[in-house]
Amino acid sequence: MPKCYGMICLLFLLMILAAPARAQNNVRINWTAVTGAQSGMFMAKQEGLFKRNGLDVELIHIPSSSRAIQAILAGEIAISFMDGSNAVQANLKGANLALVAGATNRMVFSLMAKPEIKSVRDLKGKKIGITRVGSSTHTSALFALGQAGLKPVDYQILPLVEVPNIFTALAAGQIDAGVVSPPTNSRARKAGFKELVNLAKEGPDYVSVAVGTSRSYLGANEDIVRRVVRSYAEGVYLFKTNRAAALKMIQNQLRVSDVDIQEDTHNQFRQYLEYPPYVNRKAMEAVLVELGDKDSAAKAVKAEDFMDMRFVTELEKEGFFKQFAAK
């Protein structure tokens, strides 16, 4: 009997030791653009926060909210960054997505132009670079140009897939202006291009970047999503407060070697990354108003239909954000 009891204890001990390895849940998370707006996930990966929260995360890159949403619905990825407009449009077509954390509730983009172009109105008849039609860069371009009284027939929009490609095309003289985010706006300013509009400062509240998943994945994997949101939130905190780690991430993940541009990117997103990472209700309502002009179905829904802030709220109630703020 003592021998048998000893074997049971040994087996039990082995089970305990093996538990952490089994607790690592595999998750595929997509990032959509070379921008500091997605720094929370990059920091969580770099600093081992996912592993600390029992997750084995694979970060993959699909450079488009609409394509990422298709990959979520096909079960190829679990979670992705996405903009509010694409999320709403997909849901109106039956996608049933939920935004579970907010990244930026402002349009953190700059409309950069050739030095000889002095105002937005000077872009009449010119070529404007964006990533893709329907993207956040497209929405931001339409807003900036529309505020200056220009209509879509007054200029040509050129989709260039990735934000860095917009700077490359601008530098090569292939376009006259383009909508870019940090660090690319920093590169453009340093290269002598003119910032016509800084939409983060001059634009509206608008869900530009958020973290989303399908409600079916959320229903089947609630605890995994909870851990992702926790890891992401801590990643945002580290980005804002740990300058050395943030600059390391900007250098390695965003491929920025210039120290001045690293610093500028960090300073811009320290200000504009949401923390606590809520999707702002007013910013989501702005998305619905904008889409309502094109699709009447957007007028019949509410901002809350697209948001599931339970995990951020849980963190706030348990004192998660106060705990880090006290450090």
C-alpha positions in Angstrom: 0.0 0.0 0.0 2.7 2.6 0.8 4.4 1.7 -2.5 1.1 2.2 -4.4 0.5 5.5 -2.5 4.0 6.7 -3.5 3.4 5.9 -7.2 0.1 7.9 -7.1 2.0 10.8 -5.5 4.7 10.6 -8.2 2.1 10.5 -11.0 0.3 13.4 -9.4 3.5 15.4 -9.2 4.3 14.7 -12.9 0.8 15.9 -13.8 1.4 19.2 -12.0 4.8 19.7 -13.7 3.3 19.0 -17.1 0.3 21.3 -16.6 2.0 24.6 -17.7 2.9 23.0 -21.0 -0.6 21.9 -21.6 -2.0 25.3 -20.6 -0.3 27.0 -23.5 -3.2 27.6 -26.0 -2.2 28.1 -29.6 -3.6 31.3 -31.1 -3.1 32.9 -34.5 -3.3 36.7 -34.4 -3.1 38.9 -37.4 -1.5 42.3 -37.7 -2.6 44.4 -40.7 -0.2 47.3 -41.2 3.3 48.6 -40.5 2.2 51.0 -37.9 2.7 51.8 -34.2 -1.1 51.5 -33.8 -0.6 47.7 -33.3 2.2 48.1 -30.8 0.3 46.4 -28.0 0.4 43.0 -29.7 4.0 43.5 -30.8 5.1 44.3 -27.3 3.1 41.4 -25.8 5.0 39.0 -28.2 8.4 40.7 -27.6 8.1 40.8 -23.8 6.7 37.3 -23.4 3.3 38.5 -22.1 1.4 36.0 -24.1 3.4 33.1 -22.7 2.9 34.5 -19.2 -0.8 34.3 -19.8 -0.8 30.7 -21.1 -0.8 31.5 -24.8 1.4 30.3 -27.6 0.7 33.1 -30.1 1.7 33.1 -33.8 1.6 36.7 -35.2 1.0 36.6 -38.9 0.6 39.5 -41.4 -2.4 39.9 -43.7 -2.2 43.5 -44.9 -5.9 44.3 -45.0 -8.9 44.4 -42.6 -11.2 43.0 -45.2 -8.9 40.1 -46.0 -8.2 39.5 -42.4 -12.0 39.3 -41.7 -12.3 36.7 -44.4 -9.5 34.7 -42.8 -11.3 34.9 -39.4 -14.6 33.7 -41.0 -12.7 30.9 -42.7 -11.2 29.8 -39.4 -7.6 30.5 -40.6 -6.9 33.0 -37.8 -8.6 33.6 -34.5 -8.1 37.4 -33.9 -7.1 40.3 -36.0 -6.7 44.1 -35.9 -9.4 45.7 -38.0 -10.9 49.1 -38.6 -14.4 49.9 -37.4 -15.8 50.5 -40.9 -14.8 47.1 -42.3 -16.1 45.4 -39.2 -19.5 47.1 -39.4 -19.8 46.4 -43.2 -18.9 42.8 -42.7 -21.5 42.4 -39.9 -24.2 44.0 -42.0 -23.5 41.2 -44.4 -23.8 38.6 -41.7 -20.2 38.2 -40.5 -21.1 38.5 -36.8 -17.8 39.9 -35.6 -17.1 41.6 -32.2 -14.5 44.2 -31.4 -13.0 43.2 -28.1 -10.4 45.9 -27.5 -9.6 49.3 -28.9 -6.3 50.5 -30.3 -7.0 53.9 -31.7 -10.2 55.8 -31.6 -8.8 58.6 -33.7 -7.5 58.6 -37.3 -3.8 58.4 -36.5 -2.7 59.4 -40.0 -1.0 62.3 -41.8 -1.8 63.5 -45.3 1.7 64.1 -46.6 2.4 65.8 -49.9 5.1 67.1 -52.2 6.8 70.2 -50.8 5.4 72.5 -53.5 1.8 71.6 -52.5 0.8 74.1 -49.9 -2.8 73.1 -49.0 -5.3 70.3 -49.3 -7.2 72.2 -52.0 -4.0 72.1 -54.1 -4.6 68.4 -54.5 -7.3 68.9 -57.0 -6.5 66.8 -60.1 -3.6 65.1 -58.2 -2.9 61.4 -57.3 -3.4 60.3 -53.7 -1.9 57.1 -52.3 -3.7 54.9 -49.9 -3.4 51.2 -48.9 -6.7 49.8 -50.2 -10.1 51.1 -51.1 -12.2 50.9 -48.0 -9.3 50.9 -45.6 -8.6 53.4 -42.8 -6.2 55.2 -45.0 -9.0 55.6 -47.6 -11.5 56.8 -45.0 -8.9 59.3 -43.7 -8.1 60.5 -47.2 -11.8 61.0 -48.0 -12.3 62.9 -44.7 -9.3 65.2 -45.2 -10.0 66.0 -48.8 -13.7 66.4 -48.1 -13.1 68.9 -45.4 -11.2 71.0 -47.9 -14.2 70.9 -50.2 -12.8 68.4 -52.7 -15.0 65.6 -54.0 -13.9 62.1 -55.1 -14.2 63.2 -58.8 -11.6 65.9 -58.1 -8.6 63.6 -57.5 -7.4 60.1 -58.3 -7.0 57.5 -55.5 -4.2 54.9 -56.0 -4.3 51.8 -53.8 -0.7 50.8 -52.9 -1.3 47.8 -50.5 1.1 48.8 -47.6 1.8 52.1 -45.9 5.5 52.1 -46.6 4.7 51.7 -50.3 2.9 55.1 -50.2 6.1 56.8 -49.0 8.1 55.0 -51.6 5.7 56.2 -54.3 5.7 59.7 -53.0 9.5 59.8 -53.0 9.6 58.4 -56.5 7.2 61.1 -57.7 4.5 58.5 -58.7 1.9 60.2 -56.5 1.4 63.8 -55.3 0.3 63.0 -51.7 -0.5 60.0 -49.5 -2.1 59.1 -46.2 0.4 57.5 -43.9 0.7 56.5 -40.2 3.7 56.6 -37.8 6.5 55.7 -38.4 6.0 56.4 -42.1 4.8 60.0 -41.5 8.0 60.6 -39.6 10.0 59.3 -42.5 8.2 61.6 -44.9 8.6 64.7 -42.8 12.3 64.0 -42.4 12.6 63.5 -46.2 11.2 67.0 -46.7 7.6 66.3 -47.5 4.8 68.5 -46.2 2.2 67.5 -43.7 -1.0 69.0 -44.9 -3.2 67.5 -42.2 -2.5 65.6 -39.0 -5.8 63.7 -38.6 -5.0 62.5 -35.1 -5.2 66.1 -34.0 -7.5 67.6 -36.6 -9.8 64.7 -37.4 -12.8 63.2 -35.7 -13.3 60.5 -33.1 -13.4 57.4 -35.3 -12.6 53.7 -34.7 -9.6 53.5 -36.8 -7.9 50.4 -35.4 -9.4 47.8 -33.0 -8.9 44.1 -32.1 -11.7 41.9 -33.3 -12.8 38.3 -33.6 -15.9 36.3 -34.6 -18.6 35.8 -32.1 -18.5 32.0 -32.8 -14.8 31.9 -31.9 -15.5 34.1 -28.8 -18.3 31.8 -27.7 -16.1 28.7 -27.9 -12.9 30.3 -26.6 -13.9 32.9 -24.2 -11.0 32.4 -21.8 -8.4 32.5 -24.7 -9.8 35.9 -25.8 -9.7 37.1 -22.2 -6.0 36.2 -22.0 -5.3 37.9 -25.3 -7.0 41.1 -24.2 -5.1 41.0 -20.9 -1.8 40.4 -22.7 -2.6 43.2 -25.2 -3.5 45.7 -22.4 -0.2 45.0 -20.6 1.6 45.4 -23.9 0.1 48.8 -24.4 1.1 49.8 -20.9 4.7 48.7 -21.5 4.8 50.6 -24.8 3.7 53.7 -23.1 6.0 53.4 -20.1 9.1 51.3 -21.0 10.8 53.5 -23.6 13.8 51.1 -24.2 11.5 48.1 -24.9 9.2 50.2 -27.1 12.1 51.5 -29.2 13.5 48.0 -29.5 10.1 46.9 -30.8 9.9 49.8 -33.3 13.3 48.9 -34.6 12.7 45.2 -35.0 9.0 45.0 -35.8 8.5 48.2 -37.7 12.0 48.1 -39.3 13.0 51.6 -38.2 16.7 52.0 -37.7 16.7 55.8 -37.5 16.7 56.8 -33.8 14.9 60.1 -34.4 12.1 58.3 -36.3 11.9 55.6 -33.5 11.5 58.4 -30.9 8.9 60.3 -33.0 6.8 57.1 -33.5 6.9 56.3 -29.8 5.9 59.8 -28.8 3.0 59.9 -31.3 1.5 56.5 -30.2 2.2 57.1 -26.5 -0.4 59.8 -26.9 -2.9 58.1 -29.1 -3.0 54.4 -28.1 -6.1 53.7 -26.0 -5.4 52.8 -22.4 -7.5 51.2 -20.9 -8.1 49.8 -24.4 -11.8 50.5 -24.9 -13.5 51.0 -28.2 -15.0 54.4 -27.8 -18.8 54.5 -28.2 -18.8 57.9 -29.7 -16.0 56.9 -32.2 -18.1 53.8 -33.2 -21.2 56.0 -33.7 -19.1 58.2 -36.1 -18.4 55.0 -38.2 -22.1 54.3 -38.3 -23.0 57.8 -39.3 -20.4 57.8 -42.1 -21.7 54.4 -43.4 -25.3 55.4 -43.0 -24.8 57.8 -45.9 -24.1 54.9 -48.2 -26.0 52.0 -46.6 -29.4 52.5 -44.9 -28.8 49.3 -42.9 -26.2 51.1 -40.8 -28.9 53.5 -39.6 -30.8 50.6 -38.0 -28.0 49.4 -35.7 -26.3 50.6 -32.6 -22.6 51.0 -31.7 -23.0 48.4 -29.0 -24.0 45.8 -31.6 -20.3 45.7 -32.7 -18.5 46.0 -29.4 -17.9 43.5 -26.6 -15.9 45.3 -24.0 -16.5 42.7 -21.2 -12.8 41.7 -21.0 -11.5 45.3 -20.7 -14.3 46.0 -18.2 -13.3 42.9 -16.2 -9.7 44.1 -16.1 -10.7 47.5 -14.9 -13.0 46.1 -12.1 -10.2 43.8 -10.8 -7.9 46.8 -10.5 -5.6 45.7 -13.4 -5.1 49.2 -14.7 -4.6 50.8 -11.3 -2.1 48.1 -10.5 0.1 49.0 -13.4 -0.5 52.7 -13.0 0.9 52.4 -9.4 4.2 50.8 -10.7 
